[in-house]
Amino acid sequence: MGIHAGVCLAGTVGPAEQLNFTVLGLAAHVAARLEQHAGLDEILVSKEFAQLLDAEFVLAARPPATISGLTRPLTHYALLD
């Protein structure tokens, strides 16, 4: 699973007979790319999301990830038990 914090647009798209719920924006893109980098049963969070967490959450730094659409590698962490 990948989690990022930021602005996005969420809603239904398509004709009334076939509405699909979707989320658009850079925040959704980054979360999806983190999910692709995550291992089995692993939760990866971006630095932006990690800053919103309480100190009770244990995080382990991961090597910066190259994410399409970003100019710099993304700092992220694994959320531990």
JODA-V213453 format. One record per residue. RES is the residue in one small letter. SS is DSSP state (h for helix, s for strand, l for the rest). PHI is phi as a letter, one per 40 degrees, with the letter a starting at -180 (999 if undefined). PSI is psi as a letter, one per 20 degrees, with the letter a starting at -180 (* if undefined). Layout:
BEGIN
<<RES	SS	PHI	PSI> <RES	SS	PHI	PSI>>
END
This chain:
BEGIN
<<m	l	999	q> <g	s	b	p> <i	s	b	p> <h	l	b	q> <a	l	b	p> <g	l	i	a> <v	l	c	p> <c	l	a	r> <l	s	b	p> <a	s	b	p> <g	s	i	a> <t	s	c	q> <v	s	b	q> <g	l	h	r> <p	l	c	q> <a	h	d	h> <e	h	c	i> <q	h	a	l> <l	l	c	p> <n	s	b	p> <f	s	c	p> <t	s	a	r> <v	s	b	p> <l	s	b	q> <g	l	h	r> <l	h	c	h> <a	h	c	g> <a	h	c	h> <h	h	c	g> <v	h	c	g> <a	h	c	g> <a	h	c	h> <r	h	c	h> <l	h	c	g> <e	h	d	h> <q	h	c	h> <h	h	c	i> <a	l	c	q> <g	l	c	a> <l	l	c	p> <d	l	g	k> <e	l	b	q> <i	l	b	o> <l	s	b	p> <v	s	b	q> <s	s	c	r> <k	h	d	h> <e	h	c	g> <f	h	c	h> <a	h	d	h> <q	l	c	i> <l	l	c	i> <l	l	c	q> <d	l	c	r> <a	l	c	i> <e	l	c	i> <f	l	c	p> <v	s	b	p> <l	s	b	q> <a	s	b	p> <a	s	c	q> <r	s	b	q> <p	s	d	q> <p	s	d	q> <a	s	b	p> <t	l	c	o> <i	l	b	p> <s	l	d	p> <g	l	g	i> <l	l	b	q> <t	l	c	h> <r	l	b	q> <p	l	d	q> <l	s	c	p> <t	s	c	p> <h	s	a	r> <y	s	b	q> <a	s	c	p> <l	s	c	p> <l	s	c	r> <d	l	c	*>>
END
